[in-house]
Amino acid sequence: MTMATDQQRQSAPGETLAPSPAVAHHEGRRRARPRLWHHDYLHLRPLAADLRHVLGHARGEPRGAAEPWRILDLGCGASPYREFFPAALAAYVRVDLDSTASPEVIARGESLPFAEATFDGILATQVLQFTDEPQAVVAEIRRLTRPGGRVWLTCHGAWPREGTTPENRYGEPDLERLFSAFERVTVTAEGGYLGLPFALFNLAMREGVRAAERRFGRAALLLRLVAVPCFLAANLMGRLLERLAAAGPLRPFLAHLDRSLSMNYLVVAERGA
Ligand SMILES: C[S@@+](CC[C@H](N)C(=O)[O-])C[C@H]1O[C@@H](n2cnc3c(N)ncnc32)[C@H](O)[C@@H]1O
């Protein structure tokens, strides 16, 4: 187990500067409250909505309200979904391999420095795609969850890779296999085929604006003003199609297509006794 120090939070020469606490906080809030004018709204909206629902219902169960939960946030980053838990938790332990996230414990998900059954619930959002040993991470998550405890894990399905970090992608059968040692496993697809082209359009647009800013500096900042209405229009189109797939006369045609590809998945699982 390693505790982060201020010195470790500074970037080494040549590395990308770590985001300031204010920037990390802003990004966390943005992920928890995606807005229609954000480029990644179609990706983050269902993720935040589903997590708000399942984590909000974690209150007091199954230990009872008198015994609040001990939660582990694995691969915590800025812990954007911390606020979805009920306020009264016995502990909220933030773990990440990256010291710039200012976690309480610096460790890898593949081998975690806690005793068996330490936590009532484990949250691991958008981290599984970064490990080459997903079985090891899920086995550690199961080991640390007390019998009857809950796991909430999200990861990418169909989504482009960003940057140079290797990333894996998952489908429903992969996740069901990975969680086969758990009980009451549900895998929920988030963000379907119909929204995907609009989400990709927004990603491409954002990359274009970034490239222009790198090339032309401040002169290209104006492009952000152009991009925002484009994000908004694409998000509205994506939402409209998602709603038509969910209800109305076109549902039989669109629902199947929408389910055939998913941007993201949410796994909720319980460790058996
Ligand atoms: C995309 S960020 C997600 C952060 C946060 N959970 C969220 O949903 O916004 C992925 C995080 O996982 C961390 N990470 C990547 N691989 C990891 C591993 N093997 N063990 C622990 N953390 C890891 C990264 O340092 C990063 O903070």
Ligand as a Chemical Component Dictionary entry (heavy atoms), coordinates in Angstrom:
data_LIG
# 
_chem_comp.id                   LIG 
_chem_comp.type                 NON-POLYMER 
_chem_comp.pdbx_formal_charge   0 
_chem_comp.three_letter_code    LIG 
# 
loop_
_chem_comp_atom.comp_id 
_chem_comp_atom.atom_id 
_chem_comp_atom.alt_atom_id 
_chem_comp_atom.type_symbol 
_chem_comp_atom.charge 
_chem_comp_atom.model_Cartn_x 
_chem_comp_atom.model_Cartn_y 
_chem_comp_atom.model_Cartn_z 
_chem_comp_atom.pdbx_ordinal 
LIG C1  C1  C 0  -11.045 6.810  -17.158 1  
LIG S1  S1  S 1  -10.440 7.029  -15.539 2  
LIG C2  C2  C 0  -11.940 6.791  -14.610 3  
LIG C3  C3  C 0  -11.919 7.549  -13.331 4  
LIG C4  C4  C 0  -13.239 7.508  -12.542 5  
LIG N1  N1  N 0  -13.488 6.187  -12.007 6  
LIG C5  C5  C 0  -14.382 7.967  -13.423 7  
LIG O1  O1  O 0  -15.329 7.202  -13.656 8  
LIG O2  O2  O -1 -14.334 9.125  -13.879 9  
LIG C6  C6  C 0  -9.563  5.517  -15.199 10 
LIG C7  C7  C 0  -8.841  5.543  -13.854 11 
LIG O3  O3  O 0  -8.395  4.231  -13.544 12 
LIG C8  C8  C 0  -7.057  4.279  -13.098 13 
LIG N2  N2  N 0  -6.470  2.966  -13.403 14 
LIG C9  C9  C 0  -6.121  2.471  -14.603 15 
LIG N3  N3  N 0  -5.674  1.209  -14.499 16 
LIG C10 C10 C 0  -5.749  0.884  -13.173 17 
LIG C11 C11 C 0  -5.435  -0.286 -12.413 18 
LIG N4  N4  N 0  -4.946  -1.368 -13.008 19 
LIG N5  N5  N 0  -5.627  -0.257 -11.076 20 
LIG C12 C12 C 0  -6.113  0.851  -10.468 21 
LIG N6  N6  N 0  -6.442  1.989  -11.140 22 
LIG C13 C13 C 0  -6.263  2.000  -12.474 23 
LIG C14 C14 C 0  -6.433  5.437  -13.838 24 
LIG O4  O4  O 0  -5.302  5.939  -13.178 25 
LIG C15 C15 C 0  -7.610  6.428  -13.878 26 
LIG O5  O5  O 0  -7.627  7.274  -12.759 27 
# 
loop_
_chem_comp_bond.comp_id 
_chem_comp_bond.atom_id_1 
_chem_comp_bond.atom_id_2 
_chem_comp_bond.value_order 
_chem_comp_bond.pdbx_ordinal 
LIG C1  S1  SING 1  
LIG S1  C2  SING 2  
LIG S1  C6  SING 3  
LIG C2  C3  SING 4  
LIG C3  C4  SING 5  
LIG C4  N1  SING 6  
LIG C4  C5  SING 7  
LIG C5  O1  DOUB 8  
LIG C5  O2  SING 9  
LIG C6  C7  SING 10 
LIG C7  O3  SING 11 
LIG C7  C15 SING 12 
LIG O3  C8  SING 13 
LIG C8  N2  SING 14 
LIG C8  C14 SING 15 
LIG N2  C9  SING 16 
LIG N2  C13 SING 17 
LIG C9  N3  DOUB 18 
LIG N3  C10 SING 19 
LIG C10 C11 SING 20 
LIG C10 C13 DOUB 21 
LIG C11 N4  SING 22 
LIG C11 N5  DOUB 23 
LIG N5  C12 SING 24 
LIG C12 N6  DOUB 25 
LIG N6  C13 SING 26 
LIG C14 O4  SING 27 
LIG C14 C15 SING 28 
LIG C15 O5  SING 29 
# 
